[in-house]
Amino acid sequence: MGTWALGELGLVSGPLEEHALLGHTLRVRALLITAEKAVSSTGYAFEYLIETLNDSSHQKFFNVPKLGGTKYDVLPYSVRVLLEAAIRKCDGFFVKKEDVMNILDWKTKQSNVEVPFLPARVLLQDFTGIPAMVDFAAMREAVKTLGGDPEKVHPACPTDLTVDHSLQIDFSKCAIQNAPNPGGGELQKAGKLSPLRAQPKKLPCRGQAACRGSCNSAEPGRISGTFAAQIENAPVLCPFHLQPVPEPETVLKNQETEFGRNRERLQFFKWGSRVFKNVAVVPPGTGTAHQVNLEYLSRVVCEEKDLLFPDSVVGTDSHITMVNGLGILGWGVGGIETEAVMLGLPVSLTLPEVVGCELTGLSNPLATSIDVVLGITKHLRQVGVAGKFVEFFGSGVSQLSVVDRTTIANMCPEYGAILSFFPVDNVTLKHLEHTGFDKAKLKSVETYLKAVKLFRNDENSSEPEYSQVIQINLNSIVPSVSGPKRPQDRVAVTDMKNDFQACLSEKTGFKGFQIAAEKQSDTISIHYEGRDYQLTHGSVVIAAVISCTNNCNPTVMLAAGLLAKKAVEAGLCVKPYIRTSLSPGSGMVTHYLSSSGVLPYLSKLGFEIVGYGCSTCVGNTAPLSEAVLNAVKQGDLVACGILSGNKNFEGRLCDCVRANYLASPPLVVAYAIAGTVNIDFQTEPLGTNPTGKNIYLHDIWPTREEVHQIEEEHVILSMFKTLKEKIEIGNKRWNSLEAPDSVLFPWDLKSTYIRCPSFFDKLTKEAVSLQPIENAHVLLHLGDAVTTDHISPAGSIARSSAAAKYLTNRGLTPREFNSYGARRGNDAVMTRGTFANIKLFNKFIGKPAPKTIHFPSGQTLDVFEAAELYQKEGIPLIILAGKKYGSGNSRDWAAKGPYLLGVKAVLAESYEKIHKDHLIGIGIAPLQFLPGESADILGLSGRETFSLTFPEELSPGITLTIKTSTGKVFSVIASFENDVEITLYKHRGLLNFVARKFS
């Protein structure tokens, strides 16, 4: 068993002298012994717990309850998963027996100890996954240079990568003739876009006994009458066929553009899936990471060499938490942490507090899943669950479908929890059966989970003990939206009009826009497509049913479709200037919307499917029309976006759309029809029909019974099977995409998307001794709360930026720049985008700007240009900062970028722990002022030069001495927390360390 454990690790054969791992969510664990000695002296400490599942089975499992007894019985279910993984992986090397006992003693050890966790698999999405894949490709080059075998370089942990963030909405229902924004790549070489149009196929009925409708191509779906002829792309498919649904025209056009724009990246991903073991790529046009994870990748219980164990996952996307609704432990981590996990190193986290959330009562008949989500989100934010696990129990849980649970779990980053866990129960098993789980596998899943007490049963009177218990009565949750700037600002739909008007008057802030009272009724006329319209404060200009939160949930998606059907039949429409779109989480959603007959009605209102991927929520919507943009600017209007996502910060959708509201899909459709959020649905009509009759929301709102009936009829097993077949077979564009098969990736020196990074340029076979930092200049003098958003490249590439100059010099036009996210595989672009945030406040400059001073010449330059000059002059750099340096999201380029700029150390008053560990992991020294000291208190201007010598033997928290060119001498703390972090720093980071191990 010990040999198997190290085989899983996937590292180089031979001595393993030191192993490193990054902290908060990932920390280094190292032992200065050989692998052989570790195996021979320890082995598996808990082999005696292995049992056969039953008399007739060859499957085995660790019978964890035997170890813990009554201690185990009161553990939260999520902690039981951590414990099982620790027991199964306990080899005395990466996971010690002490770690196991600490988890078992969770009640007394929570928040006080760190424990390791080896997840079953890793999930990457393309924007955050490409740096990891590029690093692995570059590591192969480095290993070969050092004389090693590059073919040994593989991820040790099974890794799936979904290409879902590159989709941009160049074509939509109301802009189908718009010229696309190509954004670079190979599109120009491919020539003119082919006129792809989904032609209805006549599919012969296979005689299903359940077939209730005609399959004659002259009778599309269930739509009848004159309206049927007016609907484009009406489904011509029996709801019970196993054939795929023809894609709408807009999907095909957007996918074609996506393949052209991102061809280089896609070819690189395809190469990686061929040469790296344990890597599988889910191609574009399939679905978003979180939904594909739910529908296809998730196993609930894994089986490896006849050993059963709970499924678990970490990945580079905040939506990873969605699978917690399926009883799978998972959460999102940063890119550097993910790379370490891919190399077989354990995640390390502080043993968390677990908040038990008891759900009681019956759901309000008018409340949808997103209403429950927003209600729970607001409640948990008020309670305070940041950095904790949340686990749901109580009678109300059984009322929630799995898709409801996943919708709730998906929002946990918005209330700060690490994850929100719903243990497996009978509802989960029914869902798995419904989605195509093999019956024999499902039986073993149930038997195993019950054997290790990971199956929740309502009939059990005893619940686990929690750090804290809160109660939420589902009946108290009413239909709501959230906004206008933050997910936690929940507004009851009945209060929406009053709340929006109050926001107009309030001072600029989290909710206010500070519009003068005399201007709040201003209207601006626009002329669009031959008609005149009036825009005012509250006018909806973007309405998007998107994939982030709701599109795994047939209940709310079908509710939106039924509402659209009733609206069209009542004679209502959506104003053409509103940028509408429908971006499902996967093709399965298209399938059931089509088979139920509601898709043509959504399309009629402008909600035509544009593709499968993150779109409007991450700012990938097509530009608004010039008429709308000019009107918004002219009237200084508070224009609105309404979307079914989970992020709505000001300016996120579009910089001219100041108010953004999160809402359920049917409410998105309703507000789009109304054309404004400044409406009281109870007393004011959505619109009038052709005869002048007022139509109210209650006239077209579908009942829960209607929704459930259509869901039972149309969300059927065959659809899930079709999705799996689609993923496994691929699509024509992906399958025909050419990619190399070489052991080493053939880097194209002309590429502006994929570039071999310079992390390994000076790599030696052995780590060199620590060199002093002599006469270092300060690149940036920063204040408090500098976030990773200030540091890391993100969003669009400004035309005046250093990155733009780089791309322009390579023959690209601004239309071809694409985004920093799409170019994360090119370190030259990302380094130029580091510290390029226009809100960066550098004390040298005295105002927000991505600029600094190159002191030898006195020039004020872009940060990259100054750093480039310093590097040419051989001058090392440091950064001066205040409190909480590196707070915010975990971003790998917030550490990688400064490293490539030549930054050797950061000197700050305090750090965000995750970012501090990233600095160590990339090879930057995190230095900290002594308590009570700062740059200002010490009288440092930042214009001095700084010199620092490291002792031969570093120790955690050691005090070092810095000398400046002005003669000032002061002490700082080297913010290393243990010897293994020091080991990692001596290797100049994780990447160099692992490359040496492979060599």
N, C-alpha and C positions, 0 to 999 in steps of 0.2 A: 504493500500500500504506500510506503514511503517513496519508493521509486516512481510509482504512478503520479504521486503528488508533484514531484519535481519535473516529471515529464510534461505535466499540464502547464508548468510554468513557461516552457518554451524558450528558456534562456540557453546560453552557450553551454556545451558540455565541458566538463572540467571544473576546476576550483571556482567557487563563487565566494570571493573574498569579502565583498561588501555589496549590500543591496540597499537601494534608496527608494523612498516613497514620499510624495508631497503631502502636506498637512492641511488642517481643518477638516475638509472632506478627504484629504489624502496626506499621509505623513510617511516619512522614510522609516523602514524597519531594516536594520542591518545587524549582522553578526559576523565577527571576524574569525569565521571558521570555514572549512570547506564544505561543499554540498555533501560529499561522501560521508564526512564525519557526522554531519547533521542527520543524515538518513540512518546511519548505523546506530547512533546513540539515542534517537528519539522514536522515529516511526510515528504511527498514529496512536495517540494516547488514548483514544476512545474506541478502538476497534471492537472492544467487547460489547458495544452497544448495537452492533450490526445484526439485524435479524432478517429473516425471510418474510415477505409481506403476508403470505398465507401458504397453506400446505400445498396448493396446486400451482404456486407461482415460483418463477426463477428470480423475481425481482427482490432486491434487498433495500434496506433503508436503515438509517441510524435511529434507533428508538430513544429519542431524546427525553421523553417523560421519565424514563427509568432513572436517568441521572438526577433529575431535579426534584422529583416527588412533589410535595406540596408547594415548594418554591416555584416550580415550573407552572403549576396549575393557576397561579395568580398573576403570572406574567402577561402583559398585553400581547396580543397575537403578533404584532409587528416585531416585538422584541424576541418572540419565539423563533421567528425567521432568522434574525441575527444570530441567535444562539445555535441553531441547527447548522448554519454555514460555518461558524467558528469550530464546532465539534467536527464537522466533516473535513475541514481543511487544517485541523490542528496537527502540525508536524513538528512543533517545537522550534520552527525556524521563522516562518512568517507569522504564524499564529501559535501562541503559547497556551499551555494549559491554564495559566493565570488569566489570560484573556477570556477563556470560556467561563471560568468561575466568576469573573467580574460581571459578565452578562447575566449569569444565573442569579447573581446577587443584585440585580438591577434596582430593586427597591431601595437599597442603601447606597448603591454606587452611582446612581443616575446623576449626571452633570459633573461628576468628580473624576472619572477615568476615561481614557481613550481606548477604543476597541477596534480591531480590524474587521473588515468585511470584504469578502471576495464574491462579487456578484456573478451570476451565471452567464451573463452576456453584456455586451455594450451596444448601444444604439447611437449612431451619428446621423445628423442631418448635414446636407452638403456644405452650407456656409461655414459651419463650425467644424465639420469633419474633414474638409479638404486640407487644413494645415496639418492635422495628424497624419493623413495619408502622404502628404508631401514630405513630412519629416521622416516617415518610414522609408520612402524612396531615397531620400538623401542619406539616410543611415546606411542603406545598402552600398552607396557610393563610398562612404567613409570606411566601412568595414573592409571593402575591397582594397582601398588605399592603404589600410593598415595591415594588409596581408591575410585577412580573414576570408571566410566564405560568405558572400552576400546572400546566398540562398538560405542561410540559416535565419535571416531576419524575417520574422513573421509575427503578427499579433498572436499572443498566447490565448487570449480570451476571445470566444466567438463574437464577431463584430458584424453588425448590419448597418449599411449606409443607405439612407433614402435621399433621392434627389428631388426635393420638394420646395426649396426656397428660391429657386431661380426663376420661377414663373412670374412674369409681369403681364399685366392686363393691357396689352397693346390693342386688342380687339374686344369690344363688348357689343351688346345688342344695340345700344344707341350710337355706337361709333364703329360699326362694322366696316365702313369704308375708310376709316382713319388710316393714314400711313403709319406703320409701326415705327417705334423707336428702336433701331437695331441694337444699339449698345455694344458694338464691337464683335469680337469673335470671328467666325468664318462666314457670317451671313452674306457679306458682300460678294464673297467668292462663289457662293452657291447660286447666284443669279436671282432672277425675279421669283417671288413666292408663287408657288403653284396654286391655282384656284381650287383648293380642296373644299369640297362640299359634301356633307354626309347625305348620300342618296338612300332613301328608304329601301330596304331589301325585303323581298317577299319571302318570308320564312315559312316553309310548310309545317303545319301543325303535326306534331308527332303522336297525336292521339291521346294526350294526357286526359285521364278521366276527370280531372278537376278543371279542365279548360272551360271557362264560362263565356268567353268572348269569341268573336269571329277573328280569324287570322287572315282574312282576305285583305290584300293590300289596298283595296278600294274602301275599306272600312277601318281607318286608322284608330286603333285603341278603342276607347268607349265613347269618343266624342262623336256627336252626331249633329245634323243640321247644317245651316249655312256657315256657322262659326268654324266648323272643322276645316273648311277650305281656306280659311284665312290664317290658320296657324301653321307656321313653318316648322319643319322637323317633327311633325306629330308622330308619336310612336306607332309603328306598324308591327307590333310584337305582342304575341300572346303573353299575358303576365306570367304564365307558368313554363314558358320555354326556357331551355338552358342556354340559349344563344345570347351573346352580348348585345347590348343596346348600341345602335349606331351613334357615334359621337356627334353632337351639334357642330355646326360650321365654326362657331367661335372657338370651341375647344381645339379643333384641328388647326386653325390659323394660329392661335396662341402657342400651341405645341410646336408647330413648324418654326415659328420665330424663336422659341426657346431653344430648340436644337441648333439653330443657326447661331444665335448669340452666344451660346455656352458650349459650342462644339469641343473646344480644347479641354475644358474641364471634364466634359462627359467622356472624352477619349481617355483621359487620365484615370477617371474612376473605373472605366472598363478594364484598362490595363491592370489596375490594382486588384480588381476582382479575379483576374486570371492568375496573377503571379503570387499573391499572398494567400496562404492557407488561412482558414477561419474568417475570411472576409466575403460578404455577399452584398451586392448592390441592388437595391430596388430602384428600377429606372424611373425617369420622369414620366409624368402622365399616368401614374398609378395611384398615388395618394400621398397624404401628408404623414410625417413620421409617426405622430401619435396615433393616428387612426390605423395605419398599416400595422403598427405595433399591437394594437388591440385585435384586429381582425385576422392577422396572419402570423405575426412573429411570436406572439405570446403563447406559452405552453402551460402555465399555471403550476404544473409539476413537470420537472425535467427528468429525463432518464439518460444516464451515461454509464455504459458498461454494466447494465442491469441494476445500477444504483439509482434510486429515486430521491429527489430533493426538490425543495420549493424553487420555482422560477423567480428570478430577480434580475434587475437591470439598472445600470446607470448610463447616462448619455449626455450629449452636448445640446440639450434642448430643455427649456423649462417645462414643456408639455409631457415630459417623461412621466410625471406624476399621475397622468391619466390612468395608467395601468393599475394603480392602487385600487381603483374601483372594481377591478377584476380579481382582487386578492393577491396581486403581485407586487412585491416590494420594489420600489424604484424611484429615483429622483435624478435631477439634472446636476451636472458638475461642469467645471471649466475644462478647456481644451488640454491644458497640461496635465490635469488630474486624469482625464480620460486616456491620454496616451500611456500614462503609467499603468492604468488598469488593463489596457490592451496588452501591455507587456507582462501581465500576470501578477502584478503587485497589488496588494490589498488596499482598498479604501480604508481610511482610518477616520473615525468620527468620535466626538465626545458622546458617551452613552447618553442618549437623549431622555428628557422628560417626555412622557406620553400623556396627552390630554384626552380624556374620554369624552366624546360628544354624544350625549344620549338624545336620540330623536324620538319624539312622542307625537301623538295626535294624528289626524287625517289631513292630507293636503287639501288646500283650497281648490275647488273645481276649476277655477279660472287661472290658477297659477301653473306655470310651466317649469321645466327643469331649470331654466336660467333664472327664474324668479326664486326658486329654492336656493340656487347657487349664490345669487346676490344677497339673499337674506342671511345665509350661513356665513358668507364672506364678511359681511358687515359685523355680524355677531362675533366672529372669531377675531377680527381686528380689534374690536373693543376689549375682548378678554385678554388678548396678547399671547400669541402662540409662536412668535418668531423663534426660529431655531429649534422647534420642538416637533415631535410626531403628533399627529391627531388621529384618533381611532374612533370609528363610529359604532354605536351599539344602540339597543333599545327597540321597542316595538315598531317605531317608525321606519327603521331600516328596511324591514321586509316589504314595505310598500313601494320602495324605490327599485326600479328596474336597474339592471347593470349599466345601461346607457345613462340613466340618471346619475348613478354613482360615479361613473367615469367623468361626467360633466362637472360634478362637485369636486372630485379629486383633482381635476385639471386646474382649478382655480387656486390651489393651495399656495403657489408662489405669491399670489396677490394678497394673501393675509399672512405671509411670512413663514408658514410652516415648512419643514423639510419635505413632508409628505402627509397625505390624508388617506388612511387605510381602511378599506372595507373587507373584513375577513370573508373567505369563501363560505357560502351557505347554499341552501336549496335553490334560491333564486339564481345564484351563479351557475349551478349545475344545469338548470333548465336553459339558461342562456348558452352555455357551451354546447349542449345538445342541439339547440336551435341553429347554431352557427357551424355545425358540421363536424364536431369532435367525434372521433371514432368511439363507438360504444364501449368496446373493450378497454380502451385507454381511459375513457371517462369513469368506468367502474374502478379501475386501479387508482385513479386520481382521488375518488371519493374514499376508497378504502385506506389509502395512504394518509390523507389529510385527517381522517378520523383517528387513525392509529397514533399520530403524533400530536393530536389535539389542536390542529389548525383549522378545524371545521366548526363554524359557528352555528349553533342550534337554538332557535327561539325557545325551545322547551326546557333548555337548561336554565335553572334559576340563578346560578352563580355567574357573575361576570368577572373579568380580570380586575385587579386593583390598578388604579391609574394615579398619576401624579396630581391630577385635578379632574373634576367632573363638571361639565356644564350641560345644561338642558336647553333644547330648542323645540318648541311646539310648532310642528309643520303647519298647523291650521292658522298660525299667526302671520304666515308669509303670504303677501298679496302680490298681484302682478306689479312689476317694477321695472325701471330702467336704472342705469348707473351712469353718472356724469355730472357736469359736462367735461371734466378733465381727469378724473381719477376713478378707478374701478370700485373703490370702497364707498363712494358718495352715492348711496342708493336713494332713489326717488320713486315713490308710489306713482303709478300711472295716473291715478286720480288727482295727484298733486302736481303733475308735470307742468301745467301751464303757469300756475302760481310760482313754482320753483324757478322756472326759466326766467320769468319776469323779474324775480328777486335777484337772480344772477346778473342780469343786465345792470342792475342798480348798484350791486355790491362793489367794493373796492377790488381792484385787480388782485387776484390771489388764486387759491385752490378752486374757488367756484365763481368768483366775481369777474366782470368784464369792465365795470366802471363806465357805462354808457350814460351820457347826460340824459336827464329825463325828457328834455325837449327833442332828443334825437331818437328815442326808442321806438317811435312810430314811423320813422323814415322808410320810404320805399324807393326802389330804383327799378326803372323799366328796362327790360332787355328784349331784343328781337332775336328769336331763335327758330330756325326751320320754318320761316314764313309766318310766325305768330308772335304776338306780344305777351310778355309775362311780367309779373311784379315780384321782385325779391325784397325781403325785409329781414330784420333780425329774427332768427329762428328758422329761416328757410332751409329745407333739406337739400343739399347738393350732392351728397354721396350716400347711397344706401346699399349696404353689402351684406349678403348672407354668406359668411365665410367659414373657413374650416377650423379655426382655433378651438372653439368650445363646443359648438352644438352639432356639428355635422356628423358625429358618430351616433346621434340620437334620432332615430326615425320618428319618434313621437312629435318633436318640435318641427322637424323638417316637413313631415306630412301635414302638420297643422298649418304651416306656412303655405303649402301647396293648396290645401283645401280653402284657406282664406282667399288665396289668389283666384281660385276657381269661382268662388261665390262673388268676389269683387268684379271679375270680368263679366259674369252672367248678370250682375246688377248694373252693368254699364259704366263701371269706374275704370280709370286709367291712371298712369303715372306720367307726370310732366316729362317731356323728352330731354330736358337739359339736366335732369338728375342722373348722376353717374351710378347706374345700378349694375349689380353683378351677383352671380351665384357661383361660389367656388367650393364644391363639396370636398370632404375629406378623402373620398375614394370613389372609384367607379361604382361601388355598390349603391351609393346614394343615388347616382344617376339612374341605376337600374330600377330601384323601387319607386322613384319619382315618376319615371317613365311608365312602368307597368301599371301604376295606380291611376294614370291618366291625368295627373296634375301638372306635369312638366310643361306642356304647351301653354297653360294658363300663367304659370310663372314667367315663361318666355314672353308672353303677350304683354306683361307688365314691365318687361325689361330685364327680368331676372333670368337671363339665359346663362347656361353654364359656360364659364370662361376657361376652365381648366382645373387641375388638381394640385394645389400647393398653397403655401402662405402667400397671400396677395395683398388685399387692402390693408390688413392689420399691420403689415410691415412697410407700408408706404409704396407698394408696387402697383397702385392703381394708375390708370391712364390719366394724363392731365385733364383738368376741367376745361370746358370750352372757353374761348377768349371772352365771349359775351358774359359768362358767369364770373370769370376772374375780374374783368373790368368793373362789373357792377359791385362786387364785394369790396374791391379797393376804393372805388368811387364813394360808396356810402359808408365805408368803414364798418361793414355789416358783420355781425356775429353769425356767420353761416354755420350750418350743422352737418355733421355726418352721423349716420345711425348704422350700427353694425352689430353682428352677432358674434363678436370676438371676445377677447378678455383683456385687451389693452386699449385705452382711449386717451392717452396723454395729449395735451394740446400740441397741434402741429404734426402729430404722428402720421395721420392719414394724408394730409396735405398742408403745407405751411399757411395757406390762406383759410383753412377751415378751423375755426377757433374752438367750437363746441362740438364734442363728440360723445355720443351716448351708446352704451352697450345695451342691447335688448335681445329678447328672444327672436328667432326667425319670423314668427307671425307678426310680431310688433314692428320689426324692420319693414316688412311689406306694408303694414298699416300706416306707419309714418311716411313711407315713400308715397303712398296714395294721397295722404293728407297734404304732403308737400311742406310741412312745417312741424316743429316740435311745440310750437306755441299754440296748443290746442287742448281743449278739454273733451276727451272722447265721450264722456257721459252726456254732455249737453250740446256739443257741436258736431255737425255731420262731417264725414270724411270727404264727401263731395256730393254731386248731384248726378242723377242718371240722365239720359237723353231727353226724357220727358219733363225734367226739372224737379223730380222728386228727390228729397234729401235722403242720403244713405248713411246710416250711422254704423259705428264699429260693431255694436251688438247685433246688427242685422246680418253680418257676414261672418261673425266669429264662430268657428267650428266647435261643436261640443266635444267633450272628452270621449263620449261614446262613439261619435263619428270617427274620431282619430284612431281610437283603439281598433275599431272594426276594420278600417282600411289597412292598419298596420298588420293585423293578423292575416289578412288576405294576401298582402303583397310583399311583406318582408319575410321571404321564405328561404329555406335551406339552399336552394339552387343558386341563389345570388352569392352567398358566401363561397360556395364551391367555384363559381365563375371567377370571383376575385382572386382566389388562390391560383387558379389556372392561369389567369392573366399575369400574375406576378412571376410564376414559374416559367411561362412560355415567353414572356417579354412582349415587346411590340415591334412593329416592322422597322421603325426608325432606329431603335436601340439595337436590335439584332443585326441590322446592316451597318451599324457604325463601326468603322475600322479602328482598331487599336493594336498596338504592338504586343508581342508575346515575350519580349526579351527579359532576361533576369534583372537588368538595370534599365531604368526608364530613360529613353532617348530624349533628353532635354532639348527643346527647341530654343536656341538663343534669341530668336526673334519673338518668342511668345510673350505676351503681356499678361497672361493668366496663370501660367504654370512656370515656376522657376526654381532651380535648385537653391535652397537657402544656404546662407553662409555660416550657419551654426558650427559646422564641422571643419571650416577652412584651415584652422590652425591646430587641429586635433593631433595629439601625439599618442603613441601606444601606451605610455604610462603618464599618469597625472604629474604635472610639474609642481614644484613647491609654490606656495602662495607668494606672489610678487607684491611689493609695496605699491601704494597709489601715491605718486609723487607729482606735486605741482599741478593738481587737478583744478580745472576751471569749473565754475557752476554754470550748467546749461540753463537751468530754470530756477527761479526763486519763487516758490509757491506758498500759498497760505493754507488754511484749514480746509478739510473736507474735499480735497481733490479726488474726484471719482474716476473709476475706470472709463467712464464716458469721456472725461476730459483727456485721458491718455490714449485710449485705444481707438484706432480708425473705425468709423462706423458711418453708415448712411451714404448719401451721394457724395461725389467727388467735386469739390468746388473748382470752378474754372480757373481761379487765380492761385490754386494751391500748388505745392511742390509736386504732388502726385499728378496733377493735371499737366504740369510742364513735362514731366517724364513721359506721359502718354502721348502728348502732342509731339514731342521729339521723335516718337516712334510712328508718326503718321496717322494717329487717331484724331478724330474730330470730337468735340464735346458730346455729340449725340452717341458716340461709341464708348464713352468712359465707363458705362455701367456703374457699379457701386463698389465700395470697399468690401462689402460682404462677398460679392461675386469674385473679387480679386484677392481673396485671402490666401490663395496659393502662390502669390507673387510677393516675396519679401521686399522687393524694391518698391512696389506700390505701398505696401503696408508700413514700411519704415518711413516713407515720406508722409504718410498719413498719421503717424504717431505725434501726439500733442498738436494736431491740426484743428482742434475744436475751436470755433470762433469765440466760445465763452471762457476759454482758458485765461485766467488772470495771472500774468507773470509780473511780479513786482518790479522787474527791470523796465517794463514797458509802461506800467501805471494805468492800463486799461485792458479790457478783455480783447485779446487778439492772439492768434497762433504765431507769435513773434518772440524773438529774444535778441540779445546783444552778443556779438562775437567780439570779446574784449580786446584781443590783440590788435584788431583793426578798428574797433569802435563802430562797426557797421550794425545796423538793425536789419535782421534777416529772418526769413522763415526758420522755424526750429531745425528742420532737416538741413537747410543750407548752412546754418551756423555749425551744426554738429559735423557736417561733412568737412568743413574747413578745419575744425579742431582735429579730426582724424588724420587729415593730410599732414597736419603739423605735428602729429604724434602726441597730442595733448589729451590726457584722460579727462573724463567728465564725471561730475556728481550732480545730484539734484538736492536742493534744500526745500523742505516742506514743513507744514505745521501738523496739526492733529488729524487723525483718521485718514492718512494718505492711502489711496487705493480702495476707498469704500465703493459700494455698488456691486454690479454684477461681476461674476467671476469671468474674466476675459484673458485668454492666453497672450494676446498681442499687447496687452497693457504691460507685460513683462518682456516679451520678445522684442517689441519695438524699441524701448529704451536700451536694451542690450545691444541691438544692432546699430543704434545711434552712437555707441561708445560709452554709455554710462556704466561706470564701475561700481558705484555705490549710491544709495539714497540715504540722506540724513534727515529724519523726520522726528516730530515729537511723539507720534504714535502711528500705528498702522492698522488697517483692516487686516485681520489675520490671514484670510485667504490670499490676499495680494502679497503680503509679506512672504508667504510660503512660495508663491509663484516666483518672486524675485530670487529667492534661494535656488529654486528649481531651474532657473535659467542662468544662474551664475552671477547675480548682482548682490553685493553685500548690503543687508538692511541694517543701517546704523541708527541709533536712537539717542536723542539728547537725554542727559540725566534728568530725573524728576525735577520739575520746577524751572528747567532751563529751556531756552529756545534760541533761535537765531537772533531775535530782537533783544532778548535779555542779555545775550552774550555780546551784543553790539556787532554782529556779523552783517555786512552789507551784501555779501554774495559776490562782490567784485574781487575778493581776495582769491589766492590760490590755496589749496588744501593738500596736506601731505599726511599719509597714514601708513604705518608699518604693522604688519601682522606678525605675532609671535610664532615661533616654530610649532608650538602646540597650542591650538585654539581650544577654548573650553566654553560651554554654554554660558551666555550672559557675561562674558569677559568684558572688562573695561579696557578700552583702547585710548590712545592719545593722538589728538589731531593738532598739527602745527600749521599756522597760516603764514602767508607772505608778509603780513603786517606784524608778526611777532607774537600774536595771540596764541596761547596754548590752552586747550580744554579737553575734557574727557567725554567719551561717548560710550554707549553700550553696544556691543555686537549682538544683535537680536537673534542669536541662534539658541533654540530651546533645548537641544540635546546633541549628543556626539554624532548621531547619524545625519543630522542636518549639516553639521560641519563637514562630514565626509562627502556629502553631496556637493557642497560649495567648493570643496577642494578639487572636485572633478569638473568644476565650472558648469554644473547643472546636470539634470537627469539625462538629457539626450547624449551628451558626451560620455557620461558614466555607462549607459547601456551599450553605446557603440563600442566602448572598450571591452565590455563583457563579451560581445559577439566576436571580438577579434582575438 
